[in-house]
Amino acid sequence: MTNEPNNEKLLRALGLCAKARKLIIGTPMICEALRGKQKPFLVITAADNAANTKKRLSDKCTFYGVRLTETAIDGETLAAAVGKHAKVAAVAVTDENLCRLVESTMNNN
């Protein structure tokens, strides 16, 4: 990874979102949230997702009008940042202010 310090900032910001319980973790939970009333503001995917997972998230986010971003971070690193033990394909931020924080760390890349 070329932007190591900025990736660390992103991981810390996602950890903060998880601690604040403003993060949805995992593709099935994100797809369910997209269909619900409280839609997430931003969906972030891991770099090592399968093509089927990428397409599923891309199609759902496009249909429901939610921003989707792919990071250069693998699923295991993403999982460790949000406090999970198994690989995580995607996370979704559900708070507008925390979404701005996460986006600001990503824009610095």
ABEGO torsion letter per residue (X at the ends): XABAAAAAAAAAAAAAAAAAGABBBEAAAAAAAAABABBBABBBBBAABBAAAAAAAAAAAAAAGBBBBBBABBAAAAAAAAGBABBBABBBBABAAAAAAAAAAAAAX
